[in-house]
Amino acid sequence: MTRRIKRKFSSLTFLARKTYWKMVTAKPSLLVTAFAAVGLCAFLLGGGVYDVLIKPPIMWGNSFVHPRLHEQVLLESLTAMIVYAMGVTGFLVTYQSTKYAYKPRQAFMMLLTGVALIFIAYLYIENILWLKIGG
């Protein structure tokens, strides 16, 4: 009986050691890491911490922008997160366009798409700030 229990525990420790080693040496793909970093940055820049801690209302009357500068509503925060992610996507598409040097038409289309995403994100964020300041 003791030999059987001893074997079970030794295989359990071996399994735990093997699992621990796989977790320590695991390397997630670059794409997953990039998406996680962009998501975290958009969450922080969009005011996600404020949303989690304060739990603001979803809308302010019939507007998604809170009139005071130091407060925000949930839809305003989510919109800012989406727009920031769109801007970062524009930068990534612009960067990816450099890989198509031997296909000028495709490189130009990707560059144009990336610049358009960046420009739209910039205009949208400026518009939200203009609405908050009192425009």
C-alpha positions, -999 to +999 in steps of 0.1 A: +000+000+000+028+025+009+046+018-024+014+026-043+009+059-024+046+067-029+043+062-067+012+084-069+029+112-050+061+110-070+042+111-103+022+141-089+053+160-080+068+152-114+036+165-131+037+196-110+073+202-118+067+197-155+037+220-155+056+247-136+085+244-161+061+248-191+046+279-175+079+295-168+094+289-202+062+296-222+065+323-249+032+337-261+031+347-298+040+383-307+005+389-321-011+379-288+013+401-269+007+431-292-031+427-289-028+425-251-006+456-249-029+476-272-060+465-252-043+475-219-032+509-233-067+516-247-083+505-214-060+528-193-061+558-217-099+555-221-105+557-184-112+521-176-099+524-141-123+552-134-151+531-148-143+502-126-138+522-094-165+549-097-192+530-118-204+561-137-239+562-154-241+549-190-254+582-204-259+618-193-295+626-203-295+621-241-258+627-245-229+603-242-205+631-231-205+644-196-205+682-195-179+685-167-143+679-176-133+659-145-161+634-149-172+610-177-199+585-185-195+549-195-203+554-232-178+582-235-151+560-220-159+531-243-159+553-273-125+567-263-112+532-259-124+521-293-111+553-310-076+549-294-075+512-306-085+525-340-056+549-340-031+523-329-045+500-356-038+528-381-002+530-370+002+493-372-013+492-408+010+521-417+040+501-404+029+470-422+028+489-455+066+491-455+068+454-460+053+457-495+081+476-512+079+454-543+041+458-545+037+496-547+000+496-552-006+474-521+018+494-501+002+527-510-033+513-502-022+501-468-004+534-461-035+554-472-057+532-450-034+536-420-032+573-423-070+575-427-075+555-395-051+578-376-067+609-390-102+597-381-092+587-346-075+621-341-106+640-353-129+620-332-109+624-300-106+662-307-144+664-312-150+646-279-127+670-261-143+700-278-177+688-266-165+683-230-148+717-228-180+734-239-181+738-276 
